[in-house]
C-alpha cells in the first residue's frame, strides 16, 4: 500500500486474485461499495464489494491487500464471488448496515439482494426483487 503522508491512502488495484483465478481485465467494473457494519473506519477487515458487468460477477474482496508482498503489486484478494446469468447487465452495487448487498440489473429491471455469512464467509444466499 502506498501512502503519501496524509490521511489519504493511495491504493491501486489492477487485478483480482481468488484461490484459483486471476482477473486481469477490470475494465467492466461498474460499482464499488464499502462493506458496512464491519471494517468501517478501520484498517482491519476492510472489505469492499465490486460489481463487474463484463464478467457478470459480484466480488467480495479485501480492500487492503494491494501490496507487492501479498499478491504481487496491485492485486486485490477475492474472498467470494457470485456469477450472474448471461442475460444480466450489472450496473451498480450498494451495501447496507444490516450486512446485505444490493445489485442493480438494468437488463431485466431488477434489484438483487444478497446476504453474506459475516462470520465464516462461506455461503451466499439471494433474494430477487422485481
C-alpha positions as CSV (number, residue, x, y, z in Angstrom):
1,X,0.0,0.0,0.0
2,X,1.3,3.4,-0.9
3,X,0.7,6.4,1.4
4,X,1.6,10.0,0.7
5,X,2.0,11.2,4.3
6,X,-1.6,12.5,4.7
7,X,-4.7,10.9,5.9
8,X,-5.4,9.6,2.4
9,X,-4.1,6.3,1.3
10,X,-3.3,5.6,-2.4
11,X,-4.4,2.0,-3.2
12,X,-4.3,1.0,-6.8
13,X,-5.9,-2.3,-7.7
14,X,-5.1,-3.5,-11.2
15,X,-6.2,-7.1,-11.0
16,X,-8.0,-9.5,-8.7
17,X,-6.9,-12.9,-7.3
18,X,-9.1,-15.6,-5.9
19,X,-7.9,-19.0,-4.7
20,X,-7.9,-20.4,-8.3
21,X,-8.4,-17.5,-10.7
22,X,-6.6,-14.3,-11.7
23,X,-8.8,-11.5,-13.2
24,X,-6.5,-9.1,-15.2
25,X,-9.2,-7.1,-17.0
26,X,-11.1,-4.8,-14.7
27,X,-12.5,-2.6,-17.5
28,X,-16.0,-3.8,-16.7
29,X,-16.1,-2.6,-13.1
30,X,-19.3,-0.7,-12.7
31,X,-19.6,-0.2,-9.0
32,X,-17.8,-0.5,-5.6
33,X,-19.4,-0.4,-2.2
34,X,-17.8,-0.5,1.2
35,X,-19.0,-3.4,3.3
36,X,-20.8,-1.7,6.0
37,X,-21.0,-2.7,9.7
38,X,-17.6,-4.4,9.6
39,X,-14.3,-2.8,9.0
40,X,-15.7,0.7,8.6
41,X,-13.1,3.3,9.5
42,X,-10.7,0.6,10.3
43,X,-7.6,-0.8,8.7
44,X,-8.6,-4.3,9.7
45,X,-11.2,-6.4,7.9
46,X,-11.6,-3.6,5.3
47,X,-13.8,-5.4,2.7
48,X,-15.4,-4.0,-0.4
49,X,-18.0,-5.3,-2.9
50,X,-17.1,-4.8,-6.6
51,X,-19.5,-5.4,-9.5
52,X,-18.2,-6.1,-13.0
53,X,-20.7,-6.0,-15.9
54,X,-18.3,-7.6,-18.4
55,X,-17.5,-10.6,-16.2
56,X,-21.1,-10.6,-14.8
57,X,-19.7,-11.0,-11.3
58,X,-20.1,-9.6,-7.8
59,X,-16.9,-9.8,-5.8
60,X,-16.3,-9.5,-2.0
61,X,-12.7,-8.5,-1.7
62,X,-10.1,-7.4,0.7
63,X,-9.6,-3.6,0.3
64,X,-6.2,-3.5,1.9
65,X,-4.4,-6.3,0.1
66,X,-2.9,-4.3,-2.8
67,X,0.8,-4.8,-2.0
68,X,3.7,-6.5,-3.7
69,X,4.5,-8.6,-0.6
70,X,0.9,-10.0,-0.5
71,X,-0.2,-10.9,-4.0
72,X,2.1,-9.1,-6.4
73,X,1.6,-5.4,-6.7
74,X,-1.8,-4.1,-7.4
75,X,-3.8,-7.3,-6.9
76,X,-6.8,-7.4,-4.7
77,X,-7.7,-10.6,-2.9
78,X,-11.2,-12.0,-3.6
79,X,-12.9,-13.8,-0.7
80,X,-16.2,-14.6,-2.5
81,X,-17.6,-14.2,-6.0
82,X,-21.1,-14.5,-7.4
83,X,-21.5,-15.1,-11.2
84,X,-24.8,-13.9,-12.8
85,X,-26.6,-15.4,-15.9
86,X,-25.6,-14.2,-19.4
87,X,-28.8,-12.1,-19.6
88,X,-27.9,-9.9,-16.6
89,X,-26.4,-6.4,-17.0
90,X,-25.0,-5.3,-13.7
91,X,-24.9,-1.5,-13.3
92,X,-24.3,-0.8,-9.6
93,X,-23.8,-2.1,-6.1
94,X,-24.5,-0.8,-2.6
95,X,-24.1,-2.2,0.9
96,X,-26.4,-1.5,3.9
97,X,-25.8,-1.6,7.6
98,X,-27.7,-4.9,8.0
99,X,-25.0,-6.8,6.2
100,X,-26.8,-7.0,2.9
101,X,-25.5,-6.1,-0.6
102,X,-27.8,-4.8,-3.3
103,X,-27.0,-5.2,-7.0
104,X,-28.8,-3.5,-9.9
105,X,-29.6,-5.5,-13.1
106,X,-30.5,-3.0,-15.8
107,X,-31.3,-5.6,-18.5
108,X,-34.1,-7.2,-16.5
109,X,-35.2,-4.2,-14.4
110,X,-34.4,-6.0,-11.1
111,X,-32.5,-5.3,-7.9
112,X,-30.9,-8.4,-6.3
113,X,-30.4,-8.5,-2.5
114,X,-27.7,-10.9,-1.1
115,X,-26.7,-11.6,2.4
116,X,-23.2,-12.8,3.1
117,X,-22.2,-15.0,6.1
118,X,-20.3,-12.5,8.1
119,X,-18.6,-14.9,10.4
120,X,-17.4,-17.6,8.0
121,X,-17.9,-16.0,4.6
122,X,-18.6,-19.4,3.1
123,X,-22.2,-19.0,1.9
124,X,-24.1,-16.6,-0.4
125,X,-27.8,-16.6,-0.4
126,X,-30.0,-14.4,-2.5
127,X,-33.5,-13.0,-2.8
128,X,-34.7,-11.4,-6.0
129,X,-37.0,-8.4,-6.0
130,X,-38.6,-7.4,-9.3
